[in-house]
Amino acid sequence: MSQPRKGDGGSVAVAVDRDKGSQYAVRWAVEHLLTKGQTLNVVHVKPKSQTGSNP
């Protein structure tokens, strides 16, 4: 996986759900992947219901 250089624009996406670990994932992405000029896309993931009911 290549890392974009500063100023190249681009984006970083992080999938999150209701789990506390999602907060850490976003923070980690900001601190380790995101560079100046990039966009952070946070994608909320809603797990399927385990009860088998329809939406």
PDB file of N, H, CA, C and O in Angstrom:
ATOM      1  N   MET A   1       0.849  -1.170   0.000  1.00  0.00           N
ATOM      2  CA  MET A   1       0.000   0.000   0.000  1.00  0.00           C
ATOM      3  C   MET A   1       0.894   1.232   0.000  1.00  0.00           C
ATOM      4  O   MET A   1       1.692   1.411   0.920  1.00  0.00           O
ATOM      5  N   SER A   2       0.777   2.065  -0.994  1.00  0.00           N
ATOM      6  H   SER A   2       0.129   1.919  -1.741  1.00  0.00           H
ATOM      7  CA  SER A   2       1.608   3.260  -1.061  1.00  0.00           C
ATOM      8  C   SER A   2       0.941   4.408  -0.326  1.00  0.00           C
ATOM      9  O   SER A   2      -0.285   4.519  -0.289  1.00  0.00           O
ATOM     10  N   GLN A   3       1.760   5.246   0.250  1.00  0.00           N
ATOM     11  H   GLN A   3       2.756   5.156   0.220  1.00  0.00           H
ATOM     12  CA  GLN A   3       1.275   6.405   0.979  1.00  0.00           C
ATOM     13  C   GLN A   3       1.331   7.627   0.074  1.00  0.00           C
ATOM     14  O   GLN A   3       2.356   7.866  -0.565  1.00  0.00           O
ATOM     15  N   PRO A   4       0.246   8.414   0.002  1.00  0.00           N
ATOM     16  CA  PRO A   4       0.298   9.633  -0.786  1.00  0.00           C
ATOM     17  C   PRO A   4       1.253  10.639  -0.153  1.00  0.00           C
ATOM     18  O   PRO A   4       1.406  10.682   1.068  1.00  0.00           O
ATOM     19  N   ARG A   5       1.882  11.431  -0.981  1.00  0.00           N
ATOM     20  H   ARG A   5       1.758  11.396  -1.972  1.00  0.00           H
ATOM     21  CA  ARG A   5       2.756  12.478  -0.464  1.00  0.00           C
ATOM     22  C   ARG A   5       1.915  13.660  -0.038  1.00  0.00           C
ATOM     23  O   ARG A   5       0.791  13.832  -0.508  1.00  0.00           O
ATOM     24  N   LYS A   6       2.461  14.484   0.862  1.00  0.00           N
ATOM     25  H   LYS A   6       3.375  14.344   1.245  1.00  0.00           H
ATOM     26  CA  LYS A   6       1.746  15.676   1.295  1.00  0.00           C
ATOM     27  C   LYS A   6       1.412  16.532   0.086  1.00  0.00           C
ATOM     28  O   LYS A   6       2.221  16.696  -0.826  1.00  0.00           O
ATOM     29  N   GLY A   7       0.196  17.076   0.101  1.00  0.00           N
ATOM     30  H   GLY A   7      -0.462  16.943   0.843  1.00  0.00           H
ATOM     31  CA  GLY A   7      -0.228  17.938  -0.977  1.00  0.00           C
ATOM     32  C   GLY A   7      -0.845  17.201  -2.153  1.00  0.00           C
ATOM     33  O   GLY A   7      -1.324  17.841  -3.089  1.00  0.00           O
ATOM     34  N   ASP A   8      -0.848  15.872  -2.132  1.00  0.00           N
ATOM     35  H   ASP A   8      -0.459  15.353  -1.372  1.00  0.00           H
ATOM     36  CA  ASP A   8      -1.421  15.105  -3.233  1.00  0.00           C
ATOM     37  C   ASP A   8      -2.943  15.016  -3.152  1.00  0.00           C
ATOM     38  O   ASP A   8      -3.575  14.476  -4.060  1.00  0.00           O
ATOM     39  N   GLY A   9      -3.534  15.529  -2.096  1.00  0.00           N
ATOM     40  H   GLY A   9      -3.021  15.967  -1.358  1.00  0.00           H
ATOM     41  CA  GLY A   9      -4.978  15.398  -1.929  1.00  0.00           C
ATOM     42  C   GLY A   9      -5.304  13.976  -1.547  1.00  0.00           C
ATOM     43  O   GLY A   9      -4.604  13.366  -0.738  1.00  0.00           O
ATOM     44  N   GLY A  10      -6.358  13.448  -2.122  1.00  0.00           N
ATOM     45  H   GLY A  10      -6.926  13.944  -2.779  1.00  0.00           H
ATOM     46  CA  GLY A  10      -6.735  12.082  -1.805  1.00  0.00           C
ATOM     47  C   GLY A  10      -7.581  12.024  -0.553  1.00  0.00           C
ATOM     48  O   GLY A  10      -7.978  13.048   0.005  1.00  0.00           O
ATOM     49  N   SER A  11      -7.845  10.807  -0.127  1.00  0.00           N
ATOM     50  H   SER A  11      -7.523   9.976  -0.580  1.00  0.00           H
ATOM     51  CA  SER A  11      -8.695  10.642   1.042  1.00  0.00           C
ATOM     52  C   SER A  11      -8.346   9.373   1.795  1.00  0.00           C
ATOM     53  O   SER A  11      -7.706   8.460   1.271  1.00  0.00           O
ATOM     54  N   VAL A  12      -8.786   9.348   3.038  1.00  0.00           N
ATOM     55  H   VAL A  12      -9.305  10.089   3.463  1.00  0.00           H
ATOM     56  CA  VAL A  12      -8.658   8.184   3.906  1.00  0.00           C
ATOM     57  C   VAL A  12     -10.066   7.873   4.393  1.00  0.00           C
ATOM     58  O   VAL A  12     -10.787   8.775   4.818  1.00  0.00           O
ATOM     59  N   ALA A  13     -10.465   6.605   4.335  1.00  0.00           N
ATOM     60  H   ALA A  13      -9.880   5.872   3.990  1.00  0.00           H
ATOM     61  CA  ALA A  13     -11.790   6.200   4.797  1.00  0.00           C
ATOM     62  C   ALA A  13     -11.652   5.278   6.003  1.00  0.00           C
ATOM     63  O   ALA A  13     -10.788   4.402   6.039  1.00  0.00           O
ATOM     64  N   VAL A  14     -12.521   5.492   6.990  1.00  0.00           N
ATOM     65  H   VAL A  14     -13.223   6.204   6.961  1.00  0.00           H
ATOM     66  CA  VAL A  14     -12.555   4.653   8.184  1.00  0.00           C
ATOM     67  C   VAL A  14     -14.002   4.232   8.412  1.00  0.00           C
ATOM     68  O   VAL A  14     -14.897   5.073   8.492  1.00  0.00           O
ATOM     69  N   ALA A  15     -14.224   2.922   8.518  1.00  0.00           N
ATOM     70  H   ALA A  15     -13.496   2.239   8.453  1.00  0.00           H
ATOM     71  CA  ALA A  15     -15.561   2.411   8.813  1.00  0.00           C
ATOM     72  C   ALA A  15     -15.744   2.360  10.323  1.00  0.00           C
ATOM     73  O   ALA A  15     -14.864   1.892  11.046  1.00  0.00           O
ATOM     74  N   VAL A  16     -16.891   2.844  10.798  1.00  0.00           N
ATOM     75  H   VAL A  16     -17.606   3.224  10.211  1.00  0.00           H
ATOM     76  CA  VAL A  16     -17.173   2.861  12.226  1.00  0.00           C
ATOM     77  C   VAL A  16     -18.539   2.243  12.490  1.00  0.00           C
ATOM     78  O   VAL A  16     -19.397   2.171  11.610  1.00  0.00           O
ATOM     79  N   ASP A  17     -18.712   1.799  13.730  1.00  0.00           N
ATOM     80  H   ASP A  17     -18.016   1.856  14.445  1.00  0.00           H
ATOM     81  CA  ASP A  17     -20.012   1.344  14.196  1.00  0.00           C
ATOM     82  C   ASP A  17     -20.181   1.889  15.606  1.00  0.00           C
ATOM     83  O   ASP A  17     -19.521   2.862  15.970  1.00  0.00           O
ATOM     84  N   ARG A  18     -21.041   1.292  16.393  1.00  0.00           N
ATOM     85  H   ARG A  18     -21.577   0.502  16.097  1.00  0.00           H
ATOM     86  CA  ARG A  18     -21.282   1.805  17.749  1.00  0.00           C
ATOM     87  C   ARG A  18     -20.217   1.383  18.756  1.00  0.00           C
ATOM     88  O   ARG A  18     -20.242   1.818  19.908  1.00  0.00           O
ATOM     89  N   ASP A  19     -19.302   0.555  18.336  1.00  0.00           N
ATOM     90  H   ASP A  19     -19.281   0.202  17.401  1.00  0.00           H
ATOM     91  CA  ASP A  19     -18.275   0.045  19.231  1.00  0.00           C
ATOM     92  C   ASP A  19     -17.277   1.137  19.608  1.00  0.00           C
ATOM     93  O   ASP A  19     -16.936   1.985  18.784  1.00  0.00           O
ATOM     94  N   LYS A  20     -16.815   1.110  20.845  1.00  0.00           N
ATOM     95  H   LYS A  20     -17.092   0.421  21.515  1.00  0.00           H
ATOM     96  CA  LYS A  20     -15.835   2.089  21.322  1.00  0.00           C
ATOM     97  C   LYS A  20     -14.546   2.020  20.503  1.00  0.00           C
ATOM     98  O   LYS A  20     -13.856   3.029  20.356  1.00  0.00           O
ATOM     99  N   GLY A  21     -14.216   0.855  19.974  1.00  0.00           N
ATOM    100  H   GLY A  21     -14.777   0.036  20.094  1.00  0.00           H
ATOM    101  CA  GLY A  21     -13.018   0.707  19.159  1.00  0.00           C
ATOM    102  C   GLY A  21     -13.037   1.582  17.915  1.00  0.00           C
ATOM    103  O   GLY A  21     -11.981   1.915  17.376  1.00  0.00           O
ATOM    104  N   SER A  22     -14.216   1.956  17.458  1.00  0.00           N
ATOM    105  H   SER A  22     -15.073   1.686  17.896  1.00  0.00           H
ATOM    106  CA  SER A  22     -14.322   2.827  16.291  1.00  0.00           C
ATOM    107  C   SER A  22     -13.699   4.190  16.556  1.00  0.00           C
ATOM    108  O   SER A  22     -13.075   4.774  15.671  1.00  0.00           O
ATOM    109  N   GLN A  23     -13.867   4.695  17.772  1.00  0.00           N
ATOM    110  H   GLN A  23     -14.374   4.220  18.491  1.00  0.00           H
ATOM    111  CA  GLN A  23     -13.255   5.980  18.131  1.00  0.00           C
ATOM    112  C   GLN A  23     -11.743   5.889  18.024  1.00  0.00           C
ATOM    113  O   GLN A  23     -11.089   6.809  17.532  1.00  0.00           O
ATOM    114  N   TYR A  24     -11.199   4.790  18.480  1.00  0.00           N
ATOM    115  H   TYR A  24     -11.730   4.042  18.879  1.00  0.00           H
ATOM    116  CA  TYR A  24      -9.751   4.591  18.402  1.00  0.00           C
ATOM    117  C   TYR A  24      -9.291   4.452  16.950  1.00  0.00           C
ATOM    118  O   TYR A  24      -8.213   4.926  16.590  1.00  0.00           O
ATOM    119  N   ALA A  25     -10.100   3.810  16.126  1.00  0.00           N
ATOM    120  H   ALA A  25     -10.975   3.425  16.418  1.00  0.00           H
ATOM    121  CA  ALA A  25      -9.744   3.638  14.716  1.00  0.00           C
ATOM    122  C   ALA A  25      -9.674   4.982  14.000  1.00  0.00           C
ATOM    123  O   ALA A  25      -8.765   5.219  13.204  1.00  0.00           O
ATOM    124  N   VAL A  26     -10.632   5.859  14.281  1.00  0.00           N
ATOM    125  H   VAL A  26     -11.371   5.667  14.927  1.00  0.00           H
ATOM    126  CA  VAL A  26     -10.622   7.191  13.668  1.00  0.00           C
ATOM    127  C   VAL A  26      -9.410   7.973  14.149  1.00  0.00           C
ATOM    128  O   VAL A  26      -8.718   8.601  13.347  1.00  0.00           O
ATOM    129  N   ARG A  27      -9.152   7.940  15.442  1.00  0.00           N
ATOM    130  H   ARG A  27      -9.714   7.430  16.092  1.00  0.00           H
ATOM    131  CA  ARG A  27      -7.996   8.659  15.987  1.00  0.00           C
ATOM    132  C   ARG A  27      -6.695   8.129  15.382  1.00  0.00           C
ATOM    133  O   ARG A  27      -5.812   8.908  15.024  1.00  0.00           O
ATOM    134  N   TRP A  28      -6.578   6.800  15.268  1.00  0.00           N
ATOM    135  H   TRP A  28      -7.296   6.167  15.558  1.00  0.00           H
ATOM    136  CA  TRP A  28      -5.366   6.206  14.709  1.00  0.00           C
ATOM    137  C   TRP A  28      -5.182   6.647  13.260  1.00  0.00           C
ATOM    138  O   TRP A  28      -4.073   6.990  12.849  1.00  0.00           O
ATOM    139  N   ALA A  29      -6.259   6.641  12.491  1.00  0.00           N
ATOM    140  H   ALA A  29      -7.160   6.363  12.824  1.00  0.00           H
ATOM    141  CA  ALA A  29      -6.171   7.052  11.085  1.00  0.00           C
ATOM    142  C   ALA A  29      -5.723   8.505  10.963  1.00  0.00           C
ATOM    143  O   ALA A  29      -4.898   8.835  10.110  1.00  0.00           O
ATOM    144  N   VAL A  30      -6.264   9.365  11.811  1.00  0.00           N
ATOM    145  H   VAL A  30      -6.934   9.096  12.503  1.00  0.00           H
ATOM    146  CA  VAL A  30      -5.874  10.778  11.778  1.00  0.00           C
ATOM    147  C   VAL A  30      -4.404  10.938  12.135  1.00  0.00           C
ATOM    148  O   VAL A  30      -3.686  11.704  11.493  1.00  0.00           O
ATOM    149  N   GLU A  31      -3.956  10.219  13.155  1.00  0.00           N
ATOM    150  H   GLU A  31      -4.539   9.597  13.676  1.00  0.00           H
ATOM    151  CA  GLU A  31      -2.576  10.367  13.625  1.00  0.00           C
ATOM    152  C   GLU A  31      -1.550   9.676  12.735  1.00  0.00           C
ATOM    153  O   GLU A  31      -0.397  10.107  12.687  1.00  0.00           O
ATOM    154  N   HIS A  32      -1.941   8.605  12.023  1.00  0.00           N
ATOM    155  H   HIS A  32      -2.877   8.254  12.062  1.00  0.00           H
ATOM    156  CA  HIS A  32      -0.958   7.810  11.284  1.00  0.00           C
ATOM    157  C   HIS A  32      -1.115   7.806   9.765  1.00  0.00           C
ATOM    158  O   HIS A  32      -0.152   7.522   9.052  1.00  0.00           O
ATOM    159  N   LEU A  33      -2.290   8.109   9.262  1.00  0.00           N
ATOM    160  H   LEU A  33      -3.073   8.339   9.841  1.00  0.00           H
ATOM    161  CA  LEU A  33      -2.510   8.018   7.819  1.00  0.00           C
ATOM    162  C   LEU A  33      -2.805   9.355   7.149  1.00  0.00           C
ATOM    163  O   LEU A  33      -2.321   9.627   6.050  1.00  0.00           O
ATOM    164  N   LEU A  34      -3.592  10.177   7.809  1.00  0.00           N
ATOM    165  H   LEU A  34      -3.984   9.956   8.702  1.00  0.00           H
ATOM    166  CA  LEU A  34      -4.054  11.416   7.203  1.00  0.00           C
ATOM    167  C   LEU A  34      -2.920  12.423   7.088  1.00  0.00           C
ATOM    168  O   LEU A  34      -2.183  12.655   8.045  1.00  0.00           O
ATOM    169  N   THR A  35      -2.791  13.011   5.921  1.00  0.00           N
ATOM    170  H   THR A  35      -3.390  12.821   5.143  1.00  0.00           H
ATOM    171  CA  THR A  35      -1.795  14.058   5.717  1.00  0.00           C
ATOM    172  C   THR A  35      -2.510  15.333   5.300  1.00  0.00           C
ATOM    173  O   THR A  35      -3.679  15.303   4.914  1.00  0.00           O
ATOM    174  N   LYS A  36      -1.807  16.445   5.379  1.00  0.00           N
ATOM    175  H   LYS A  36      -0.858  16.470   5.692  1.00  0.00           H
ATOM    176  CA  LYS A  36      -2.385  17.738   5.032  1.00  0.00           C
ATOM    177  C   LYS A  36      -2.914  17.701   3.598  1.00  0.00           C
ATOM    178  O   LYS A  36      -2.236  17.228   2.686  1.00  0.00           O
ATOM    179  N   GLY A  37      -4.119  18.201   3.418  1.00  0.00           N
ATOM    180  H   GLY A  37      -4.670  18.585   4.159  1.00  0.00           H
ATOM    181  CA  GLY A  37      -4.724  18.231   2.095  1.00  0.00           C
ATOM    182  C   GLY A  37      -5.599  17.035   1.786  1.00  0.00           C
ATOM    183  O   GLY A  37      -6.271  17.015   0.755  1.00  0.00           O
ATOM    184  N   GLN A  38      -5.606  16.031   2.659  1.00  0.00           N
ATOM    185  H   GLN A  38      -5.060  16.047   3.497  1.00  0.00           H
ATOM    186  CA  GLN A  38      -6.447  14.858   2.440  1.00  0.00           C
ATOM    187  C   GLN A  38      -7.777  15.020   3.158  1.00  0.00           C
ATOM    188  O   GLN A  38      -7.914  15.817   4.086  1.00  0.00           O
ATOM    189  N   THR A  39      -8.746  14.249   2.708  1.00  0.00           N
ATOM    190  H   THR A  39      -8.635  13.601   1.954  1.00  0.00           H
ATOM    191  CA  THR A  39     -10.073  14.232   3.302  1.00  0.00           C
ATOM    192  C   THR A  39     -10.243  12.948   4.099  1.00  0.00           C
ATOM    193  O   THR A  39      -9.826  11.876   3.660  1.00  0.00           O
ATOM    194  N   LEU A  40     -10.861  13.061   5.281  1.00  0.00           N
ATOM    195  H   LEU A  40     -11.199  13.932   5.638  1.00  0.00           H
ATOM    196  CA  LEU A  40     -11.191  11.881   6.079  1.00  0.00           C
ATOM    197  C   LEU A  40     -12.660  11.561   5.852  1.00  0.00           C
ATOM    198  O   LEU A  40     -13.527  12.386   6.139  1.00  0.00           O
ATOM    199  N   ASN A  41     -12.943  10.372   5.339  1.00  0.00           N
ATOM    200  H   ASN A  41     -12.238   9.702   5.106  1.00  0.00           H
ATOM    201  CA  ASN A  41     -14.315   9.903   5.145  1.00  0.00           C
ATOM    202  C   ASN A  41     -14.627   8.886   6.231  1.00  0.00           C
ATOM    203  O   ASN A  41     -13.979   7.844   6.324  1.00  0.00           O
ATOM    204  N   VAL A  42     -15.625   9.196   7.052  1.00  0.00           N
ATOM    205  H   VAL A  42     -16.152  10.043   6.976  1.00  0.00           H
ATOM    206  CA  VAL A  42     -16.050   8.283   8.107  1.00  0.00           C
ATOM    207  C   VAL A  42     -17.332   7.615   7.626  1.00  0.00           C
ATOM    208  O   VAL A  42     -18.332   8.282   7.362  1.00  0.00           O
ATOM    209  N   VAL A  43     -17.290   6.291   7.514  1.00  0.00           N
ATOM    210  H   VAL A  43     -16.478   5.749   7.729  1.00  0.00           H
ATOM    211  CA  VAL A  43     -18.419   5.515   7.001  1.00  0.00           C
ATOM    212  C   VAL A  43     -19.053   4.773   8.166  1.00  0.00           C
ATOM    213  O   VAL A  43     -18.413   3.926   8.790  1.00  0.00           O
ATOM    214  N   HIS A  44     -20.314   5.092   8.463  1.00  0.00           N
ATOM    215  H   HIS A  44     -20.834   5.780   7.957  1.00  0.00           H
ATOM    216  CA  HIS A  44     -21.000   4.418   9.565  1.00  0.00           C
ATOM    217  C   HIS A  44     -21.574   3.100   9.067  1.00  0.00           C
ATOM    218  O   HIS A  44     -22.314   3.064   8.084  1.00  0.00           O
ATOM    219  N   VAL A  45     -21.228   2.026   9.750  1.00  0.00           N
ATOM    220  H   VAL A  45     -20.626   2.055  10.549  1.00  0.00           H
ATOM    221  CA  VAL A  45     -21.680   0.684   9.385  1.00  0.00           C
ATOM    222  C   VAL A  45     -22.720   0.236  10.394  1.00  0.00           C
ATOM    223  O   VAL A  45     -22.471   0.232  11.600  1.00  0.00           O
ATOM    224  N   LYS A  46     -23.878  -0.137   9.896  1.00  0.00           N
ATOM    225  H   LYS A  46     -24.080  -0.134   8.917  1.00  0.00           H
ATOM    226  CA  LYS A  46     -24.942  -0.635  10.763  1.00  0.00           C
ATOM    227  C   LYS A  46     -25.042  -2.136  10.547  1.00  0.00           C
ATOM    228  O   LYS A  46     -25.446  -2.583   9.474  1.00  0.00           O
ATOM    229  N   PRO A  47     -24.677  -2.922  11.565  1.00  0.00           N
ATOM    230  CA  PRO A  47     -24.726  -4.384  11.416  1.00  0.00           C
ATOM    231  C   PRO A  47     -26.155  -4.873  11.182  1.00  0.00           C
ATOM    232  O   PRO A  47     -27.120  -4.259  11.637  1.00  0.00           O
ATOM    233  N   LYS A  48     -26.268  -5.993  10.462  1.00  0.00           N
ATOM    234  H   LYS A  48     -25.484  -6.491  10.093  1.00  0.00           H
ATOM    235  CA  LYS A  48     -27.576  -6.605  10.270  1.00  0.00           C
ATOM    236  C   LYS A  48     -28.119  -7.059  11.614  1.00  0.00           C
ATOM    237  O   LYS A  48     -27.365  -7.453  12.504  1.00  0.00           O
ATOM    238  N   SER A  49     -29.415  -7.000  11.746  1.00  0.00           N
ATOM    239  H   SER A  49     -30.028  -6.680  11.023  1.00  0.00           H
ATOM    240  CA  SER A  49     -30.067  -7.453  12.960  1.00  0.00           C
ATOM    241  C   SER A  49     -29.879  -8.960  13.121  1.00  0.00           C
ATOM    242  O   SER A  49     -30.022  -9.714  12.158  1.00  0.00           O
ATOM    243  N   GLN A  50     -29.564  -9.389  14.318  1.00  0.00           N
ATOM    244  H   GLN A  50     -29.448  -8.777  15.100  1.00  0.00           H
ATOM    245  CA  GLN A  50     -29.373 -10.810  14.594  1.00  0.00           C
ATOM    246  C   GLN A  50     -30.698 -11.532  14.842  1.00  0.00           C
ATOM    247  O   GLN A  50     -30.726 -12.760  14.919  1.00  0.00           O
ATOM    248  N   THR A  51     -31.794 -10.781  14.967  1.00  0.00           N
ATOM    249  H   THR A  51     -31.771  -9.783  14.904  1.00  0.00           H
ATOM    250  CA  THR A  51     -33.087 -11.397  15.274  1.00  0.00           C
ATOM    251  C   THR A  51     -33.761 -11.988  14.051  1.00  0.00           C
ATOM    252  O   THR A  51     -34.714 -12.756  14.183  1.00  0.00           O
ATOM    253  N   GLY A  52     -33.282 -11.645  12.862  1.00  0.00           N
ATOM    254  H   GLY A  52     -32.508 -11.021  12.755  1.00  0.00           H
ATOM    255  CA  GLY A  52     -33.873 -12.178  11.646  1.00  0.00           C
ATOM    256  C   GLY A  52     -35.058 -11.384  11.148  1.00  0.00           C
ATOM    257  O   GLY A  52     -35.700 -11.789  10.179  1.00  0.00           O
ATOM    258  N   SER A  53     -35.372 -10.253  11.787  1.00  0.00           N
ATOM    259  H   SER A  53     -34.850  -9.924  12.574  1.00  0.00           H
ATOM    260  CA  SER A  53     -36.492  -9.438  11.329  1.00  0.00           C
ATOM    261  C   SER A  53     -36.078  -8.599  10.131  1.00  0.00           C
ATOM    262  O   SER A  53     -34.898  -8.301   9.944  1.00  0.00           O
ATOM    263  N   ASN A  54     -37.052  -8.224   9.331  1.00  0.00           N
ATOM    264  H   ASN A  54     -38.010  -8.466   9.483  1.00  0.00           H
ATOM    265  CA  ASN A  54     -36.793  -7.382   8.165  1.00  0.00           C
ATOM    266  C   ASN A  54     -36.683  -5.934   8.599  1.00  0.00           C
ATOM    267  O   ASN A  54     -37.276  -5.545   9.605  1.00  0.00           O
ATOM    268  N   PRO A  55     -35.922  -5.114   7.845  1.00  0.00           N
ATOM    269  CA  PRO A  55     -35.773  -3.689   8.203  1.00  0.00           C
ATOM    270  C   PRO A  55     -37.044  -2.913   8.069  1.00  0.00           C
ATOM    271  O   PRO A  55     -37.066  -1.712   8.335  1.00  0.00           O
TER     272      PRO A  55
END
